[in-house]
């Protein structure tokens, strides 16, 4: 569907982002945390246009009825679903790219 989508960030995704930023601020620097926050928020903002252009989450390919997609921002995978009828994008989780498939699958299902 062409046009602009409304983007909603779920409480789980907000908690993921806050956890990541706290970790980066404590273990690296506040500057690094601010930088990755900007990168993630910019990626989320880009979902307003053509969210279907990003690839599906491969950890959920075999689950019937799930249509999760992902966009990468830095070392983070932003996982979302698209509702074409509204049109709205729901950001479900924000997970580090090194999280294994079992963790990702468990976080989504």
Phi, psi and omega in degrees: 000129178278159178117194183253136178257148169279137179248125177244128178260122184286160176304324178297318179292321177298317179296319177301314181297314181297318178298315180296315182294320177298316180299313181296317180297321182283325187257346177235273178196161176295325178299316177297318179298316179296322180295313180291326176300313178300317181296316180293314181295324176295320178296318178297318179299324179295342179291348177298333181244126173052054180295338180285353182282350181266153187288159176289162175279114187293336180293347182242015182302323186273001181264114182294135175090354178260136179226064178277142175236168182219152171225141182262135174227109184062235178261021185238140178258117178265116185255132186214166174236151180246129172253103183295330186288328186284317338282132185213147175247133177248114175280117188268311182215157173230108188235146176297142184295340180277356176295133183289167182301322180295320178295313181299312180300315179296326180290337184258333186253000000 
